[in-house]
Amino acid sequence: MMQEGTEPVASPEPTITSSTPPTTGSTVAAGEGGTQTLPTSSGSRLPTPTPSTQSAVVSDAESEWRKMLEPYLKSGTQQQTAAPREPEAALPPLLPLSGGAARVGMLVPLSGKTAPLGQAMLNAAQMAMFDFADTDFELLPHDTAGRPEDASFAATMVIGDGASLLIGPLLAPSVQAVAPISRAAGVPVIGFSSDRTVAGNGVYTMGFLPENEVERVVTYALGQGLTRFAVLAPDDAYGATIVSALSATASRYGGSVVDLAYYHPSGADIEAVVRRLADYDTRREALERMREELAGKDDELSRKALERLSLLETLGDLPFDALMIADGGDRLQRVAAMLPFFDIDPKKIRILGTGQWDTRGIGTEPALMGAWFAAPPPTARQSFEKRYRDLYGKPPPRLATLAYDAMALAAVLARGDNPNPYAPEAIMLQSGYAGRDGIFRFTDIGTAERGLSVLEVEQRGNRVIDAAPKGFSSLIN
């Protein structure tokens, strides 16, 4: 998962009034203090590819979409009607903008290194548009190529075409490039970055904030009696963010950080850093001295003690009872493999992680079995993933739900006769929204506050051990 920076938020209380489940394509407010629901469709309303076209969906979705968009990326912005086109459809003619249409620009990379992710996010946004948008809702997609200068140009083009809201860009530098243009035009931005520093003054970020995740899992660990924390982190901005969040949360709720160790972002020194954190050499020497001392004795008690020591790698306890590993992907696997090697026993030390662990296959590393991390509740996302896979022939990337929820929110707010549907008071609805990544709302500084679950790593998946809240309390900001 892409992480760029963070900000802490308060953990929400699970208070919400009930409401009748909404019908497909509708949204229902749960009443005062309730959560606005972005409902799951009751059966896919998107056309299911027939056997004769399935291969095109599976193999050519990205290239076909890029071909469709290319003429408009060169000269301006493409307009779409509310229902998204299937990837294999022929290029439709440009339609004139209707006078009362709600126009939303979407800025994602459709070329360059991150094009596959950008295309998937556009796909997800179209799914949401089909589910929720009225017929006069228009999507204006534009390629950012993953570059700030292209994002700036794209923002200028879609605002010139009448967009009243921008969704995207993907990364912080591009959001920063777009912000002055959008502010000057009075057009709000809902970006996908997780860098809190780009948010505010009309710019909102949908990204998952590592500080939220750290606070959630650490407060849960403290509730289970774990109070002494250590952290292993890459020596970069993300690692520093996790260390800061862990220190602040532990201090606020009565815990302490007793040790921390940074390794080079390349991972070249992971073995040496884990060895130092484990105090392996000192504990190994203590074991050898005890063995020598017992070997010089001839009594039965000493012989039995020596037998027990033969099963150990080191002697002496570590000063922490929980270890946060601030990493994911290949580096996480390398760090985890070193833990038992240097006698950091996961049966004695609870391993904690971040939202980067919210991915398939993490339980294949034995040292991570039983570890805890915080992430959005998986249930709602599962139905989205199935629909996406059925339509496009492959699973969506993890961040695709951000695009779905952002576009669903835009479509829901555009309904009705509100002449300014994207005003701050509408976007920052106090009671929040229920999306495909659980409940969320925007804070007054523009970041997304989310209700997170705590999950435990298992061999074949991750199990929710502490459920996410179902609503926000009006007393928590």
C-alpha positions in Angstrom: 0.0 0.0 0.0 1.3 3.5 -0.7 2.1 5.5 2.4 3.4 9.0 2.5 2.7 10.6 5.8 0.2 10.7 8.6 -1.9 12.4 11.3 -3.5 11.0 14.4 -7.2 11.0 14.9 -9.4 10.0 17.8 -10.8 6.5 17.9 -14.6 6.8 17.2 -17.3 5.5 19.5 -19.5 2.9 17.9 -22.8 4.8 18.2 -25.2 4.9 15.3 -28.9 5.0 14.8 -30.4 2.3 12.6 -32.1 2.8 9.3 -33.9 0.8 6.7 -31.4 -0.7 4.2 -31.2 1.4 1.1 -32.2 0.1 -2.3 -29.8 -0.3 -5.1 -28.5 3.0 -6.4 -29.9 5.0 -3.5 -28.4 6.4 -0.3 -30.2 6.8 3.0 -29.3 9.0 5.9 -29.6 7.1 9.2 -31.2 10.1 11.0 -29.5 12.6 13.2 -26.1 11.3 14.2 -26.4 8.4 11.8 -24.0 7.4 9.1 -24.7 8.2 5.4 -24.6 4.8 3.6 -23.0 4.1 0.3 -24.8 0.8 -0.3 -23.7 -2.4 -2.0 -25.7 -3.1 -5.1 -28.0 -6.0 -4.8 -26.5 -7.9 -7.7 -24.2 -6.3 -10.2 -25.9 -3.8 -12.4 -22.9 -3.6 -14.6 -23.1 -5.9 -17.7 -21.4 -9.2 -17.1 -19.0 -10.0 -20.0 -20.3 -12.8 -22.1 -18.1 -15.8 -23.0 -17.4 -14.3 -26.4 -16.0 -11.1 -24.9 -14.4 -12.4 -21.7 -10.9 -12.7 -23.1 -10.9 -9.1 -24.1 -11.9 -8.1 -20.6 -9.2 -10.2 -19.1 -6.3 -9.4 -21.4 -7.0 -6.0 -23.0 -8.9 -4.0 -20.5 -6.1 -1.5 -19.7 -4.9 -1.1 -23.3 -8.4 -0.7 -24.7 -9.3 1.9 -22.2 -6.1 3.8 -22.9 -6.9 3.8 -26.6 -10.3 5.1 -25.9 -9.0 7.9 -23.8 -6.0 8.9 -26.0 -7.7 11.3 -28.4 -9.1 13.3 -25.5 -5.9 13.2 -23.5 -4.2 15.1 -26.3 -6.9 17.7 -26.9 -8.8 18.1 -23.6 -11.2 16.1 -21.5 -13.5 13.2 -22.4 -17.1 13.3 -21.2 -19.0 10.2 -20.2 -22.6 9.5 -19.3 -23.4 8.1 -15.9 -23.2 4.4 -16.9 -19.6 3.3 -17.4 -18.6 1.7 -20.7 -17.5 -1.9 -20.7 -13.7 -2.1 -21.5 -14.3 -3.9 -24.8 -16.8 -1.4 -26.1 -16.1 0.8 -29.2 -15.2 4.5 -28.6 -18.4 6.5 -28.1 -18.9 9.9 -29.7 -18.3 13.0 -27.6 -21.5 14.1 -26.0 -22.3 17.8 -25.3 -22.3 18.9 -21.7 -25.9 19.3 -20.4 -26.6 22.6 -18.7 -27.5 21.2 -15.3 -25.1 18.3 -15.2 -22.9 17.6 -12.2 -19.4 17.4 -13.6 -16.6 15.6 -11.7 -13.0 15.4 -12.9 -10.9 12.3 -12.2 -7.1 12.7 -12.3 -5.3 9.4 -12.4 -2.2 8.0 -14.2 -3.3 6.3 -17.4 0.2 6.2 -18.7 3.6 5.8 -17.1 4.8 3.3 -14.4 1.6 3.6 -12.3 -0.8 3.3 -15.3 -2.2 -0.1 -14.2 -3.1 1.2 -10.8 -4.6 4.4 -12.3 -6.7 2.4 -14.8 -8.0 0.1 -12.1 -9.0 3.2 -10.0 -10.8 4.6 -13.0 -12.6 1.2 -13.5 -13.7 1.3 -9.8 -14.9 4.9 -10.1 -17.0 3.9 -13.1 -18.6 1.1 -11.1 -19.5 3.5 -8.4 -20.9 6.0 -10.9 -23.1 3.4 -12.4 -24.3 2.3 -9.0 -25.1 5.8 -7.6 -25.1 8.6 -10.2 -28.1 10.2 -11.8 -28.3 10.4 -15.5 -27.1 14.0 -15.7 -23.9 13.2 -13.7 -20.8 13.4 -15.9 -17.3 12.0 -15.3 -14.3 13.9 -16.9 -11.2 11.6 -16.7 -7.8 12.9 -17.5 -4.3 11.3 -17.5 -1.7 12.6 -15.0 1.0 10.2 -16.2 2.1 10.1 -12.6 3.8 13.5 -12.9 2.9 16.7 -11.1 3.2 18.9 -14.2 0.7 16.6 -16.0 -1.6 16.7 -13.0 -1.5 20.5 -13.0 -2.4 20.5 -16.7 -5.2 18.0 -16.2 -6.7 20.0 -13.4 -6.7 23.1 -15.6 -8.4 21.2 -18.4 -11.2 19.6 -16.4 -11.9 22.8 -14.4 -12.1 24.6 -17.7 -14.7 22.0 -18.8 -16.8 22.9 -15.8 -15.9 20.3 -13.2 -17.1 21.2 -9.7 -15.1 18.5 -7.9 -11.8 16.8 -8.6 -11.1 13.2 -7.6 -7.4 12.4 -7.5 -4.5 12.7 -8.1 -2.8 9.6 -6.7 0.4 10.9 -5.0 1.3 13.8 -2.8 3.5 15.8 -5.3 0.7 15.7 -7.8 -1.9 16.7 -5.2 0.3 19.6 -4.3 0.6 20.7 -7.9 -3.2 20.6 -8.4 -4.0 22.4 -5.1 -3.3 26.1 -6.1 -5.3 25.7 -9.3 -8.3 24.1 -7.6 -8.3 26.7 -4.8 -8.1 29.6 -7.2 -11.1 28.2 -9.0 -13.0 27.3 -5.8 -13.1 23.6 -6.8 -12.5 21.1 -4.0 -10.2 18.1 -4.4 -10.5 14.6 -3.0 -7.1 13.1 -3.5 -5.8 9.6 -2.8 -2.6 10.5 -1.1 -1.9 9.4 2.5 0.3 12.5 3.1 -1.5 14.7 5.6 0.6 17.7 4.7 -1.2 18.1 1.4 -4.7 18.3 2.9 -6.6 21.3 4.0 -8.2 24.5 2.6 -10.4 22.6 0.1 -8.1 19.6 -0.4 -9.2 16.3 1.1 -7.3 13.0 1.2 -8.9 9.6 1.1 -5.6 7.7 1.8 -5.1 5.4 4.7 -3.2 7.2 7.4 -0.5 5.1 9.2 -1.0 7.1 12.4 -4.7 6.0 12.6 -3.6 2.4 12.1 -0.8 2.6 14.8 -3.1 4.2 17.3 -5.8 1.6 16.8 -3.6 -1.5 17.2 -1.5 -0.1 20.0 -4.5 0.9 22.1 -5.9 -2.6 21.6 -2.5 -4.1 22.7 -2.5 -1.9 25.7 -6.0 -3.1 26.6 -4.6 -6.7 26.5 -1.9 -5.8 29.0 1.0 -5.1 26.8 2.8 -1.9 27.9 6.4 -2.1 26.8 6.9 -1.6 23.1 9.9 -1.8 20.7 9.9 -0.9 17.0 11.7 -2.0 13.9 11.4 0.5 11.1 13.1 1.6 7.8 15.1 4.7 8.1 12.8 6.8 5.9 9.9 9.2 6.3 7.4 6.3 6.7 9.4 4.7 9.4 9.8 8.0 11.3 6.0 8.5 11.1 5.3 5.1 12.6 7.9 5.6 15.4 6.4 9.0 16.2 2.8 7.6 16.2 3.8 4.7 18.4 5.6 6.9 20.9 2.7 9.4 21.1 0.1 6.7 21.5 2.0 4.6 24.1 2.8 7.7 26.1 -0.8 9.0 26.0 -2.3 5.7 27.2 0.2 4.6 29.8 2.7 2.5 27.8 6.3 3.2 26.8 8.7 2.6 23.9 11.7 0.9 25.4 13.7 0.3 22.2 13.8 1.2 18.6 15.9 0.2 15.7 16.2 1.6 12.2 17.5 -0.3 9.1 18.5 1.1 5.7 15.6 1.3 3.2 17.6 -1.0 1.0 17.3 -3.7 3.7 21.0 -4.5 3.4 21.6 -4.3 7.2 18.4 -5.9 8.4 20.2 -8.9 9.9 22.6 -6.8 11.9 19.8 -4.5 13.1 17.6 -7.3 14.3 20.6 -8.9 16.0 21.2 -5.8 17.9 17.6 -5.3 18.9 17.4 -8.9 20.1 20.6 -8.3 22.2 21.5 -11.6 20.8 25.3 -11.6 21.6 24.8 -10.7 25.2 22.1 -13.2 25.8 24.0 -15.9 23.9 27.1 -15.3 26.1 24.9 -15.5 29.2 23.7 -18.9 28.1 27.2 -20.2 27.4 28.4 -19.0 30.8 25.6 -20.7 32.6 26.2 -23.9 30.6 29.9 -23.9 31.6 29.0 -23.3 35.2 26.5 -26.1 35.4 28.8 -28.5 33.5 31.3 -28.2 36.3 28.8 -29.5 38.8 28.0 -33.1 39.4 24.7 -33.0 41.2 21.3 -34.1 39.8 19.8 -30.6 39.8 22.6 -29.2 37.8 22.4 -31.9 35.2 18.7 -31.4 34.7 19.2 -27.6 34.4 21.9 -28.2 31.8 19.5 -30.4 29.8 16.9 -27.6 29.8 19.5 -25.1 28.7 20.4 -27.3 25.8 17.0 -26.4 24.3 17.7 -22.7 24.4 19.4 -20.3 22.0 19.8 -17.5 24.5 19.3 -16.7 28.2 17.4 -13.8 29.6 14.2 -11.9 28.7 13.9 -9.0 26.3 12.8 -5.6 27.8 9.7 -5.4 25.6 6.6 -7.5 25.3 5.4 -6.1 21.9 7.3 -5.3 18.7 6.0 -3.1 16.0 7.4 -3.8 12.5 6.8 -0.7 10.4 7.1 -2.3 7.0 5.5 -4.4 4.3 6.2 -6.5 1.3 9.6 -8.2 0.8 11.3 -6.2 3.5 8.7 -7.4 6.0 9.3 -11.0 5.1 13.1 -10.5 5.5 12.6 -8.8 8.9 10.2 -11.5 10.1 12.5 -14.3 9.1 15.3 -12.9 11.3 13.1 -12.8 14.5 13.3 -16.5 15.4 16.9 -16.7 14.1 18.0 -14.2 16.8 15.6 -15.6 19.4 12.8 -13.0 19.4 10.1 -15.5 20.0 6.7 -14.6 18.6 5.2 -16.8 21.3 6.5 -14.5 23.9 6.7 -11.2 22.1 3.5 -10.0 20.4 4.3 -8.7 16.9 2.4 -5.7 15.6 2.0 -4.2 12.2 0.4 -1.5 10.1 -2.1 -1.3 7.2 0.7 -2.4 4.8 0.0 -5.9 6.1 -3.6 -5.8 4.7 -2.7 -8.0 1.8 -3.0 -11.7 0.8 -0.5 -14.2 1.8 1.1 -12.5 4.8 0.5 -15.6 6.9 3.0 -17.6 4.8 5.8 -16.3 7.1 5.6 -18.4 10.3 7.0 -15.6 12.5 4.0 -13.4 11.7 1.4 -15.9 12.7 -0.6 -14.5 15.5 0.6 -10.9 14.8 -1.9 -8.0 15.1 -2.5 -5.1 12.8 -5.2 -2.5 12.2 -7.0 -2.1 8.8 -10.5 -1.4 7.4 -13.0 -4.1 8.0 -12.7 -6.6 5.1 -16.4 -7.6 4.7 -17.7 -4.8 2.6 -14.5 -4.8 0.4 -15.0 -8.5 -0.4 -18.2 -7.9 -2.3 -16.6 -5.1 -4.3 -13.6 -7.3 -5.1 -15.9 -10.0 -6.5 -17.8 -7.6 -8.7 -14.6 -6.1 -10.0 -13.1 -9.5 -10.7 -16.3 -10.7 -12.5 -16.3 -7.6 -14.7 -12.6 -7.1 -15.5 -11.3 -10.7 -15.1 -8.7 -9.9 -12.4 -8.7 -8.8 -8.8 -8.5 -5.1 -8.1 -5.5 -3.5 -6.5 -5.9 -2.7 -2.8 -6.4 1.0 -3.4 -9.2 0.6 -5.9 -11.8 0.9 -3.1 -10.6 4.5 -2.5 -11.7 5.4 -6.0 -15.0 3.6 -5.6 -15.8 5.4 -2.3 -14.7 8.8 -3.6 -16.8 8.5 -6.7 -19.8 7.1 -4.8 -19.6 10.1 -2.4 -19.4 12.5 -5.3 -22.5 10.9 -7.0 -24.5 10.8 -3.8 -23.8 14.5 -2.9 -24.7 15.6 -6.5 -28.3 14.3 -6.1 -31.1 16.7 -5.4 -31.4 20.5 -5.9 -28.4 21.7 -3.9 -26.7 24.4 -6.0 -23.4 23.7 -4.2 -23.3 20.0 -3.5 -19.5 19.9 -2.8 -19.5 22.7 -0.1 -17.3 21.9 2.9 -20.3 21.2 5.1 -21.5 18.6 2.7 -18.2 16.8 2.2 -17.3 17.0 5.9 -20.6 15.4 7.1 -20.1 14.9 10.9 -21.8 11.5 11.0 -19.6 10.3 8.1 -20.2 7.7 5.4 -20.2 3.9 5.1 -18.1 2.8 2.2 -16.3 -0.2 0.9 -13.5 0.3 3.4 -15.8 0.8 6.3 -17.0 4.1 7.9 -15.1 7.3 7.1 -15.4 11.1 7.4 -13.3 14.1 6.6 -11.9 16.1 9.4 -11.6 19.8 9.5 -8.0 19.6 8.3 -9.0 17.5 5.3 -7.8 14.0 6.3 -10.0 10.9 6.3 -10.8 9.6 9.8 -11.7 5.9 9.6 -13.2 3.2 11.7 -10.7 0.3 11.7 -10.7 -3.3 12.8 -7.9 -5.1 14.5 -6.9 -8.3 12.7 -4.8 -11.3 13.6 -2.6 -13.0 11.0 -3.5 -16.6 10.3 -2.0 -19.0 7.8 -4.8 -18.8 5.3 -6.0 -15.3 5.9 -6.5 -12.6 8.5 -9.2 -12.9 11.3 -11.0 -9.9 12.8 -10.4 -10.0 16.6 -11.8 -6.5 17.4 -14.5 -5.2 15.1 -14.5 -1.7 13.6 -17.0 0.8 15.0 -20.2 1.1 13.1 -20.6 4.9 13.5 -19.0 8.1 14.7 -19.9 9.8 17.9 -20.8 13.4 17.5 -18.6 14.1 20.5 -15.4 13.0 18.8 -13.8 15.3 16.2 
